[in-house]
Amino acid sequence: MIIEVRVITNAKKKELKFEGDSLKVKITALPKAGRANTALIEYLADFFGVKRSEVKIIKGEKEKRKLISLPLEEEQIAKAMGR
């Protein structure tokens, strides 16, 4: 499934929540040398219980809004989020 993600970098703590049809993800990494993207992929993979190699940034690698590909169905994502 492809999902839109809004990334907040340099946050005090990691957090993930739905905002409408997209995800808002806070990560502690700074957006330098790809560290924020790596941290985002690691966090999403750990949160949803998938391999890091299965989480892909499709669009927006250098932007706050990204399109992310996850190997899950919508129902699985909602269940993991407690919705």
N, C-alpha and C positions, 0 to 999 in steps of 0.2 A: 504494500500500500504506500502511496505517496502522500505525505502530510506536510503542511506548511508549518514552519517553526520560526518563532521570533526569539532571538538569542540576546540575553543580557549578559555581558561579560563583566569581569572584575567584581562580581557579587560577593557578599560576605559568606553566603552559603549556597549550596546547590539546591535547586527547586524546580519542579516541573508541574505545570497545571494547564488545563484547557482554557482558552479564551475564544469563545465562539467555535469555529471549525478548525482553529489552529492551536498549536501548543506554544506556551511561553516557557522558555527554559532559561534558568539562571545558572551560570557556571562561574567558578572562581578564577579561571585562567584569563590572562590578558590576550587581546587580539594581536599578538605579534608572532611572526614566523610560523603561523599555522597552529599555534598552541591551543587557541580557542576551538578551532575545528576538531582537533584531536581530542580535546577534553569533551566536546559535545558528543562526538561519536562514542567515546568510551562510556559516558554517562547514560546515553540512550540505550546502548547495548546492555549495560548492566541492569538498568531499570526494567527493560522489557524482556531480559533473559535470552538474548540472541547473541550470536558471534559478532565481534566488532567488524569483521570483514563483510557482514551482511547489511550493515548500516552504511548508506551511501549519500553523500551530498550531491544532488542532481543539479541544483542551481543556487547561486548566491554564495559562492565560496568566500567572497570578500565583502559580503553584506550582512546586515543584522537579520534580514528575512531570508530564509533558506527553504528550499524544497528538499525533503529528506525521504529516501526510500527505505522502508522497513519491511522485512519478510513476514508481516503479520496481516491479518484481516482486521477490519474495523471493530468487530466484536471483541477480538483479543486485546486490542489497544484499550478499548473502553473498560474491559474487565481489569486490566493491569492498573488503570487509573482509578478504579473504584467507582465507575459510573454505572 
